[in-house]
C-alpha cells in the first residue's frame, strides 16, 4: 500500500540526507563488545556540584518557565565568564540568549539572518548539521574544502574564491569538529580581514573553546571589528560534560539576538529551568573540573596520535576538541569501507570522514573521549585490522 501521507512532506525535508553518523551507531548498537570512538561527547559524568545545584533548584520549587532569553542570573554569569576568559563584553539584557544546546543556537542564528537564496559558506570537513540547517533556513550552503597539508586550516584566499553577490555569512568552527584543528590569533585576523572586506556575517561555533591543549584559545569575536558582525555560539556540553542537559547560548549584536529570541519564543519558549541552574553552578565553581578533564584529554590525545602513527596512519596532532582525524588512504579503502570493516571485524566504531564533507574522504574521525584502557584496546584492535589488510 502506498503511504499517502508522504505527499504532505516538505520538499526541504524529503531532500535532506539522513545523518551519516547514525548508520554506524545503529550497526554498533546491534553488536557485542564494541568499543565506540564515534560519539562526540565526554565520557566523564557531569560534575557532582552541577548535579547537586539542579537538584537544589527542584527542591526550591524552581520548576516554572524562565524568561525566554534564559535566567537573568545565568546570562549575567555568561557575561562575566566571556569577559574574564575571552575578553568579550556582551550585555546580559539583550546580547545573550540561552538555548536548548548549541545546535539550537546555530539553527536560530541561521533562521534569523538567512533570506531565501542567500548563500552561507560552510568550511569542510565540518559538523554534519551545518549545511542541512542552512538548507532548512532557506539558504544555499556553499562548501569550502580545506587541505590536509594545511592541517585542514581555512585559508583567506579560499573564502574570497567562494564569495558571490549572494554570499551572506560564513560558519566557522575552531577548535574544529571533526579535525581538532585550532586557528590561532594571526590566522583568525587574516580571515577577519576578508570577512570585513566583503561585509559578511560570521557564525562562530566555539563549543570546544575550553578544550585547547597547546596554545591559548582566541575567540573570533575578539578580533578587531568582528564583534559587531559575529554570532558567537557556545554551550555547556563539551567542557562541562553536560551533553544530555541540552544547554547552549548565543552572544552577538542586540538586533540579531533579539531576532533569535523572537523565534525562540515561539519555537521553544525557554531552555529547561533545572539545566540552567546547573549551568549557573558550572560557570561559578566548575573550572577545576574543566581543567581536570582537559588534562586527561591531552594525555589521551597524545596516546592516540602516537598509536595511530605507529600503525602507519598519517595523523596531525590536533590542537583542540577531543577528536583525531587520521588518513586511511594507504589502506586502499574508502572511509565507509574502512569504518564498516573495522566495526565488523574488530568491533571498533569510528566515523567515516566523508560524512563531514567530500574533503573528509580518505579519513576517519576517532573520538578520544574514552578511558585510556578503552583507547588502548581500540588501538590494538585497529592495529590488528590494518595488519590483516596487508
Secondary structure, DSSP 8 states (H G I E B T S, - for coil): ---GGGGGS-HHHHT----HHHHHHHHHHTSSS-EE----S-SS---HHHHHHHHHHHHTT--S---TT--HHHHHHHHHHHHHHH-----TTTSEEEESHHHHHHHHHHHHH--TT-EEEEEES--THHHHHHHHTT-EEEEEE--GGGTT---HHHHHHH--TTEEEEEEESS-TTT-----HHHHHHHHHHHHHTT-EEEEE-TTTT-BSSS----GGGSTTTGGGEEEEEESTTTTT-GGG--EEEE--HHHHHHHHHHHHHHTSS--HHHHHHHHHHHHH-HHHHHHHHHHHHHHHHHHHHHHHHTT-------BTTEE--B-GGGT--HHHHHHHHHHHH-EE-EEGGGG-GGGTTBEEEE--S-HHHHHHHHHHHHHHHHHH-
